[in-house]
Amino acid sequence: MTRPYGLLAAGLAGLVAAAACGPPPGGGSSVSVGGAAAPRAPRHVVLVSLDTTRADRLGCYGSTVRTPTLDGLAAEATVFEDAVTPATTTLCAHTSMLTGSWPQTHGVVRNGYFVHPDNAMLAEVLGAAGFTSAGFVGSFALSERFDFAQGFDHWDETFDLKIRPGDKVANQRRAEQVTDAVLAHLGEGVPERLFLFVHYFDPHTPYDPPPPYDAMYGDVPEGTSGGLDTLRVLTGERQTAVLGFPRDKDAAITEGLLPELVRGWDPEPSELERDLVRLYEGEVSYLDAHLGRLFDGLREAGVWDDALVVVTADHGETFHEHADCWNHGLGVYDTTVRVPLIVRAPGRGAGARVAQVVSTIDVAPTVLDLLGLEPGPRVDGHSLAPLLEGGRLEREHVFAVGTQPGARVERAAGEWRNACKAHAVRSADHKLIETPYMGLQELYDLRADPGEQHELLLAQPAESRAVAAGLAEALARFRASARPLPSDFADPNKTDQRELQQHDLADTARRLQELGYVEAGEDADEDPAAPDCGG
C-alpha cells in the first residue's frame, strides 16, 4: 500500500467540488439529453503506457508489424495520428503524462530524479474525487523510490529480469508478468471507481522477445544480441565511421553528440541493424499479445464497458536513422518523440482519426475533463475531448525536450537544468530543433519529409529562414516560461537530500547505470556551473 504524497490542498479541493457538480459516476455510458444520447462520465479510467514504443511500429499507424489488440482498440477509439511526447526518457515523460505539465514545470530532469511532492499526480487528483488507484510498472525507472507513485493505493513493482547478463539486480519484468499481476489484483475485487495505470517495458533494450516473436519478422542469426552492450559498441563504431577518428562507445551518453555527426550521418542500416529492428518489432508484437490478455481480463472483471481507456507511450527509439542512433534521450527526432495515443471514451469518437498535432501532456487534462473535473493550476496541457467530437484545439505549437547527456551540460540547481539540451517545437507542418550545447539548429518539413532526412536550413536557407525564425520565437518563449519545482538526483554521494536515508542509494545508482541512463560517477560532482549554451 502506497501512501499519498504532497497533495496540493487548494487545487484538489477545487477538483473535488467540481466532481460533486459533474456527471454521476457509473451506470452506463450515456444519458438522454433533449431526446438524444449524450456521453456520460466513465466509471473507470485505464491508462496504459508502452515504454519505448514508436507509433510507426503499430498496425493501426500503418505498420506491417502485427498488433491486433491495438488495432482492435483503435477501431472503437480515437487515434491521434500526430502525438508528441514532451520528453525522451521514462521518468520525465511519465511525470508529464500524469501531471499534464511540461518537464520544466514539474521539474523532473531525467531518470533518477525525485518527483517533487507539490506535483498533483493524476492518482492523487482522482483519489480526491473518489477513485481507488492501482499501478503496475515494468521497469525500475518508475520505482516508488523516486516518488513517482504519489497517490496510488496499490503499487506493484516486482522486477524479475536483468537488463544484461551479469547484472546484480533485476530491473524489469516482461509483459506477461505485468499482465499476470494486474489480473491477480482484479481478481481480488474491483472498486466502485478504479484508476488503473499499467506500464509495459518490453520494447526497451534489451531487444529479446521470447519465441515465436524472436523470429516473427525474419530469421535473426543465432546469438544476435539486442542488449545494451551491443548497442553501445555499435553506436561507437557508427560515430567513428562518420568522424574519421575513434569515439568511445559511451561518449554519446556522457558527452553528447557533435555537429559533424548530425550533419554527416548515413541513415542506411547494416545487416546487424536490420536484425535489431526485427527483434524490436518482435517485442512490440509480444507486448500486444499480453495487452490482449489485459483487455480480456478487464472485460471479464466488468471494467471495460464503463472505462475510459487511454493507450500511449513515453517515447520512441531511434534505430539507425539519425546520429542519436540506438538511443532515446539524446535527440528529439520523430523516431523518439512521435508516439501512439489512442483514446477510447464510451460513446465518443469510435473509429475516428485526428491529424492535429497533440502532446501527451494532454492525457491528464483529457481524463479530468471527461470525468467532469477541472485541471489544477500547474497543468499546461489541453483537454482533447473536443477532438473526440470532431473539433480542434486552439494551439499552434507543442514542444519536446531531450534529457541526455547528463550533468556535464546541465544548468545549475535553481535553473531549468535541461535548457542546453535538444529542444523541438512543432507546428502543423514543420519542426525546428535547437541543441544549444552543440550550437545547432535544424528545420524539417514533416509533411514532405516525415523521416527528417532533409534539413531545410542547409538545403533551402532563403525559403526556410522565415519559418525557422517564427518557430525559434515560440521555442524561446517556451524556454523562458520555465517554472520548475526543485527535483534532486538520487546521488549516493549526497546524504542531505530529502528522505534519502530511506533508500539504498548505491543500489539506485547501479540500477540506473545498468538500464543505460547513468554512467558511473556522472552525478557524483557538485552541481556544475551553468554552461554557456544560450537558452
C-alpha positions in Angstrom: 0.0 0.0 0.0 1.4 3.4 -1.0 0.6 6.5 0.9 -0.5 9.7 -0.9 2.3 12.3 -1.1 2.2 16.1 -1.1 -1.4 16.9 -2.1 -1.9 20.4 -3.5 -4.7 21.1 -1.0 -6.4 24.1 -2.6 -6.3 22.7 -6.1 -7.5 19.3 -5.1 -10.3 20.8 -3.0 -11.5 22.6 -6.1 -11.3 19.4 -8.2 -13.4 17.6 -5.6 -16.0 20.4 -5.7 -16.1 20.2 -9.4 -16.6 16.4 -9.2 -19.6 16.9 -6.9 -21.2 19.1 -9.6 -20.3 16.9 -12.5 -21.9 13.8 -14.0 -22.7 11.0 -11.6 -20.4 8.0 -11.6 -21.1 4.8 -13.4 -24.4 3.3 -14.5 -23.9 3.1 -18.3 -22.2 5.1 -21.0 -24.8 7.7 -22.0 -27.8 9.6 -20.7 -30.6 11.2 -22.6 -30.3 14.9 -23.1 -33.1 16.6 -25.2 -34.0 13.3 -26.7 -30.5 12.5 -27.9 -27.9 10.1 -26.4 -25.1 12.1 -24.8 -21.9 10.6 -23.5 -21.7 10.1 -19.7 -18.7 10.3 -17.5 -16.9 6.9 -17.4 -16.9 4.9 -14.2 -13.3 3.7 -14.5 -10.1 5.0 -16.0 -7.4 2.7 -17.5 -4.1 4.3 -18.6 -1.6 2.0 -20.4 1.9 3.2 -21.2 4.0 1.3 -23.7 7.6 2.2 -23.0 9.9 2.9 -25.9 7.2 2.3 -28.5 7.3 4.1 -31.8 4.0 5.0 -33.4 5.3 3.8 -36.8 5.6 0.2 -35.5 1.9 -0.3 -34.8 -0.5 -1.7 -37.3 -3.1 1.0 -36.6 -0.5 3.6 -37.6 0.2 2.0 -40.9 2.9 -0.5 -40.0 3.2 -4.1 -41.1 4.1 -5.1 -37.5 1.3 -7.3 -36.1 -0.6 -5.6 -33.3 -4.1 -7.0 -33.5 -5.0 -5.9 -29.9 -4.1 -2.3 -30.5 -5.7 -2.4 -34.0 -8.9 -3.6 -32.4 -8.8 -0.9 -29.8 -8.3 1.7 -32.5 -11.4 0.6 -34.3 -13.5 1.6 -31.3 -11.5 4.6 -30.2 -10.0 7.8 -31.5 -6.5 7.5 -32.9 -4.3 10.6 -32.6 -2.0 10.3 -35.6 0.5 13.0 -34.6 1.1 12.8 -30.8 4.3 14.1 -29.4 5.9 13.2 -26.1 7.4 16.2 -24.2 10.5 14.3 -23.1 12.6 11.4 -24.2 13.3 9.3 -21.1 11.0 7.3 -18.9 10.6 9.2 -15.6 10.5 12.7 -17.1 8.0 11.7 -19.8 5.7 9.8 -17.4 5.7 12.6 -14.9 4.5 14.9 -17.7 1.8 12.3 -18.6 0.5 12.0 -15.1 0.7 15.7 -14.2 -0.3 17.3 -17.5 2.7 19.6 -17.3 5.9 20.3 -19.3 9.1 19.0 -17.7 10.2 22.5 -16.9 7.0 22.8 -14.8 7.1 19.5 -12.9 10.9 19.7 -12.5 12.0 16.1 -13.2 15.1 16.4 -15.3 15.6 12.8 -16.3 15.7 9.3 -14.8 16.9 9.1 -11.2 15.4 12.4 -10.0 12.7 12.6 -7.4 9.1 13.7 -8.4 8.5 16.8 -6.2 5.6 16.2 -3.8 4.0 19.5 -4.8 3.1 18.0 -8.2 -0.5 17.0 -8.3 -0.3 13.5 -9.9 -3.3 12.0 -11.6 -3.7 9.3 -9.0 -3.9 12.0 -6.3 -6.4 14.1 -8.1 -8.6 11.1 -8.9 -8.3 9.8 -5.4 -9.7 13.1 -4.1 -12.6 12.5 -6.4 -13.4 9.0 -5.1 -11.3 6.7 -7.2 -9.2 3.8 -5.9 -5.9 3.7 -7.8 -3.6 0.8 -8.7 -0.3 1.0 -10.5 1.8 -1.8 -12.1 5.1 -1.0 -13.7 7.6 -2.9 -15.8 10.8 -1.1 -15.0 12.9 0.3 -12.1 12.9 3.7 -13.9 9.4 4.3 -12.4 10.2 2.8 -9.0 8.4 4.1 -5.9 11.7 5.2 -4.5 11.6 8.2 -7.0 8.3 9.2 -5.5 6.5 8.6 -8.8 3.8 6.5 -7.0 2.3 9.5 -5.3 -1.4 8.9 -4.6 -1.6 5.3 -5.6 -3.5 3.0 -3.1 -1.8 -0.1 -4.6 1.6 -0.1 -6.3 3.3 -3.2 -7.8 6.9 -3.1 -9.0 8.2 -6.7 -8.6 11.0 -7.0 -11.1 12.5 -10.4 -12.1 14.7 -9.8 -15.1 18.2 -8.4 -15.5 18.9 -5.8 -18.2 22.1 -7.6 -19.3 24.0 -10.7 -18.3 26.0 -10.2 -15.1 23.7 -7.6 -13.6 23.4 -7.9 -9.9 19.8 -6.8 -9.6 16.6 -7.2 -11.5 15.4 -4.1 -13.2 12.4 -5.1 -15.3 9.8 -7.7 -16.0 8.1 -8.9 -19.1 4.6 -8.1 -20.3 3.4 -11.5 -19.3 4.3 -10.9 -15.6 2.9 -7.3 -15.6 -0.4 -8.6 -17.0 -0.4 -11.5 -14.6 0.0 -9.1 -11.7 -2.9 -6.9 -12.9 -5.2 -9.8 -13.4 -4.5 -11.2 -10.0 -5.2 -7.8 -8.4 -8.5 -7.5 -10.3 -9.4 -11.0 -9.1 -9.4 -9.7 -5.6 -12.3 -7.4 -6.4 -12.9 -4.2 -8.4 -13.7 -1.0 -6.5 -16.7 1.2 -7.3 -14.4 3.6 -9.3 -11.0 2.3 -10.4 -8.0 4.2 -11.8 -5.6 1.6 -13.3 -2.2 2.5 -14.5 -0.3 -0.2 -16.4 3.3 0.3 -17.7 4.9 -2.2 -20.1 8.6 -2.0 -20.7 9.3 -4.7 -23.3 10.3 -2.7 -26.5 13.1 -1.1 -24.4 16.5 -2.6 -24.7 17.4 -5.5 -24.5 15.5 -6.5 -27.6 15.0 -10.1 -26.6 11.5 -11.3 -27.4 10.6 -14.8 -26.5 9.7 -17.4 -29.2 7.9 -17.3 -31.6 8.2 -13.5 -31.6 12.0 -13.6 -31.9 11.6 -14.9 -35.5 8.3 -13.3 -36.4 9.9 -10.7 -38.8 12.6 -12.7 -40.3 15.4 -15.1 -39.3 17.9 -13.5 -37.0 21.3 -15.2 -36.7 21.6 -17.2 -33.5 23.5 -15.3 -30.9 22.5 -11.9 -32.1 22.1 -9.7 -29.1 19.8 -6.7 -28.8 21.3 -5.8 -25.4 22.8 -2.6 -24.2 26.4 -3.6 -24.6 25.8 -4.4 -28.3 24.0 -1.2 -29.0 26.7 0.9 -27.3 29.5 -0.7 -29.3 27.5 -0.3 -32.5 27.0 3.3 -31.7 30.7 3.9 -31.1 31.6 2.2 -34.4 28.9 4.2 -36.3 30.2 7.5 -34.9 33.8 6.7 -35.5 33.0 6.0 -39.2 31.4 9.4 -39.6 34.0 11.4 -37.7 37.1 9.6 -39.1 38.6 9.2 -35.7 37.8 6.9 -32.7 35.0 7.8 -30.4 34.3 5.8 -27.2 31.2 3.7 -27.2 29.8 5.7 -24.2 30.8 9.2 -25.4 27.3 10.0 -26.8 25.6 9.5 -23.4 28.3 11.1 -21.3 29.3 14.0 -23.6 26.5 14.2 -26.2 26.6 14.4 -29.9 28.7 16.6 -32.2 27.5 18.8 -35.1 29.7 16.7 -37.5 27.8 13.6 -36.5 24.4 15.2 -37.1 25.3 16.7 -40.4 27.3 13.8 -41.8 25.1 10.9 -40.7 24.4 8.0 -43.0 20.9 6.5 -42.2 21.4 3.3 -44.2 21.3 0.3 -41.9 23.8 -2.5 -41.7 22.5 -6.1 -41.7 23.0 -6.3 -37.9 20.9 -3.2 -37.6 18.1 -4.7 -39.7 18.2 -7.7 -37.4 18.0 -5.5 -34.3 14.9 -3.8 -35.8 13.3 -7.2 -36.4 13.9 -8.1 -32.7 12.4 -4.8 -31.6 9.3 -5.4 -33.7 9.0 -8.9 -32.2 9.0 -7.2 -28.8 6.1 -5.0 -29.9 4.0 -7.9 -31.1 4.8 -9.9 -27.9 3.6 -6.9 -25.9 0.5 -6.6 -28.0 -0.5 -10.2 -27.2 -0.3 -9.7 -23.5 -2.1 -6.4 -23.8 -4.9 -8.5 -25.3 -4.9 -10.6 -22.1 -5.2 -7.4 -20.1 -8.2 -6.2 -22.1 -9.9 -9.6 -21.9 -9.4 -9.5 -18.1 -10.9 -6.0 -17.9 -13.9 -7.3 -19.8 -14.3 -10.3 -17.5 -14.0 -8.1 -14.4 -16.8 -5.8 -15.7 -14.5 -2.8 -16.1 -14.2 -2.4 -19.8 -17.7 -1.2 -20.9 -17.6 1.7 -18.4 -14.0 2.6 -18.7 -12.1 5.4 -20.3 -9.1 3.6 -21.9 -6.0 5.6 -22.9 -3.0 3.8 -24.5 0.1 5.8 -25.3 3.9 5.7 -24.9 6.5 7.7 -23.0 8.9 7.9 -26.0 10.1 6.0 -29.0 13.6 4.8 -30.1 16.0 5.9 -32.8 17.4 2.9 -34.7 19.9 3.8 -37.5 18.1 6.8 -38.9 19.9 9.6 -37.0 23.1 10.4 -35.1 21.3 9.6 -31.8 21.3 6.0 -33.0 20.1 3.2 -30.8 19.1 5.6 -28.2 16.3 7.7 -26.7 17.2 10.8 -24.7 19.8 12.5 -26.9 17.6 13.6 -29.8 14.1 14.9 -30.5 13.6 13.5 -33.9 10.2 11.8 -34.6 11.8 8.4 -34.1 11.9 9.3 -30.3 9.1 11.9 -29.9 6.3 10.6 -32.1 4.3 8.2 -30.0 0.9 6.4 -30.2 -2.1 7.9 -28.5 -5.4 6.0 -28.6 -8.3 7.2 -26.5 -11.4 5.0 -26.1 -14.1 7.1 -24.4 -17.5 5.3 -24.3 -20.0 7.0 -26.6 -17.4 9.2 -28.3 -15.3 9.1 -31.4 -15.3 5.4 -32.2 -13.1 4.8 -35.3 -12.1 8.4 -35.6 -8.6 9.6 -36.5 -7.2 13.1 -35.6 -4.5 14.7 -37.6 -3.9 17.7 -35.4 -0.6 17.6 -33.5 -1.1 17.0 -29.8 1.1 16.2 -26.8 1.0 13.5 -24.1 0.8 16.3 -21.5 -2.8 16.4 -22.8 -3.6 13.0 -21.3 -4.3 14.1 -17.7 -6.4 17.1 -18.6 -8.4 15.0 -21.1 -9.1 12.4 -18.4 -10.2 15.1 -15.9 -12.4 16.8 -18.5 -14.2 13.6 -19.5 -14.9 13.0 -15.7 -16.2 16.5 -15.2 -13.2 17.6 -13.2 -11.1 20.8 -13.5 -7.3 20.8 -14.0 -5.1 22.2 -11.4 -3.1 25.4 -11.6 0.2 23.8 -12.9 -1.4 21.9 -15.7 0.0 23.0 -19.1 -1.9 20.5 -21.3 -5.2 20.8 -23.1 -8.2 18.5 -23.0 -8.6 16.5 -26.1 -12.3 16.0 -25.5 -13.3 18.5 -28.3 -11.2 16.4 -30.8 -13.1 13.3 -29.9 -16.2 15.1 -31.3 -14.5 16.4 -34.5 -13.4 19.8 -33.1 -10.0 21.4 -33.0 -7.7 22.8 -30.3 -6.7 26.5 -30.4 -3.0 25.7 -30.0 -0.2 26.4 -32.6 2.7 24.5 -31.1 3.8 21.6 -29.0 7.3 21.0 -27.6 9.7 18.2 -26.9 12.9 18.2 -24.7 15.9 15.9 -24.8 17.1 14.6 -21.4 20.7 13.5 -22.3 23.6 13.9 -22.0 23.7 14.2 -18.2 25.2 16.6 -15.7 28.1 17.8 -18.0 25.7 20.0 -20.0 23.1 20.7 -17.3 22.4 24.1 -15.7 22.9 24.7 -12.1 20.3 23.9 -9.5 17.6 26.5 -9.4 17.5 26.9 -13.1 15.9 24.6 -15.7 18.7 22.1 -16.0 17.8 20.8 -19.4 18.0 24.2 -21.1 21.2 23.3 -23.0 19.9 20.0 -24.4 18.0 19.4 -27.6 14.6 21.1 -27.8 12.0 20.9 -30.6 8.9 22.9 -31.4 6.3 21.5 -33.7 3.7 23.4 -35.8 1.2 21.6 -38.1 3.9 21.1 -40.8 7.3 22.0 -39.5 9.7 21.1 -36.7 12.6 23.2 -35.5 15.2 21.6 -33.4 17.7 23.6 -31.4 20.5 22.0 -29.5 22.3 24.8 -27.6 25.2 22.7 -26.3 26.1 22.0 -29.9 25.1 25.4 -31.2 23.0 23.6 -33.8 19.6 24.5 -35.4 17.7 22.1 -37.7 14.4 22.7 -39.6 12.3 19.9 -41.2 9.1 19.9 -43.3 7.4 16.9 -41.8 4.7 16.7 -44.4 7.2 16.4 -47.3 9.9 14.7 -45.3 8.5 12.7 -42.4 11.8 10.8 -41.9 13.6 14.1 -41.2 16.4 13.4 -43.7 16.4 16.8 -45.5 17.4 19.7 -43.3 16.0 22.8 -44.8 18.3 25.4 -43.4 21.2 23.8 -45.3 19.3 22.9 -48.5 16.9 25.9 -48.8 18.0 28.7 -46.4 16.3 31.5 -48.3 12.9 29.8 -48.3 13.2 28.4 -44.8 14.6 31.3 -42.8 11.3 32.9 -42.0 9.7 29.7 -40.9 12.7 28.9 -38.6 12.5 32.4 -37.1 8.9 32.1 -36.2 9.4 28.7 -34.6 12.5 29.9 -32.8 10.5 32.7 -31.2 8.0 30.1 -30.0 10.8 28.0 -28.6 12.4 30.9 -26.9 9.1 31.7 -25.2 8.8 28.1 -24.1 12.2 28.1 -22.5 11.6 31.4 -20.8 8.4 30.0 -19.3 10.3 27.5 -17.1 9.0 27.4 -13.6 10.4 24.1 -12.4 9.7 22.6 -9.0 13.0 21.5 -7.4 14.0 17.9 -8.0 17.0 16.2 -6.5 19.0 13.5 -8.2 19.3 10.3 -6.2 23.1 10.7 -5.7 24.8 8.2 -3.4 27.5 10.8 -2.6 24.9 13.2 -1.1 23.2 12.3 2.1 21.5 15.6 3.0 18.7 15.4 0.4 15.1 14.9 1.2 14.4 11.4 2.7 17.4 9.8 1.0 18.3 7.9 4.1 15.4 5.5 3.5 16.8 4.4 0.1 19.8 2.3 -0.8 21.4 4.9 -3.0 24.3 2.8 -4.2 21.7 0.3 -5.4 19.8 3.1 -7.1 22.8 4.4 -9.0 23.8 0.9 -10.0 20.3 0.0 -11.3 20.1 3.3 -13.4 23.6 2.6 -14.8 22.5 -1.0 -15.8 19.4 0.5 -17.5 21.8 2.6 -19.6 20.7 6.0 -18.2 23.6 7.0 -15.8 27.3 6.4 -16.2 29.3 5.6 -13.0 30.3 8.8 -11.3 28.4 11.0 -13.7 26.4 12.8 -11.0 29.0 12.5 -8.2 30.2 16.0 -8.5 28.5 19.1 -7.1 26.1 20.9 -9.4 28.0 22.2 -12.4 28.2 25.8 -13.3 25.7 26.9 -15.9 27.2 26.1 -19.4 27.5 28.9 -21.8 24.9 27.5 -24.2 22.2 30.1 -24.5 18.6 29.3 -23.8 
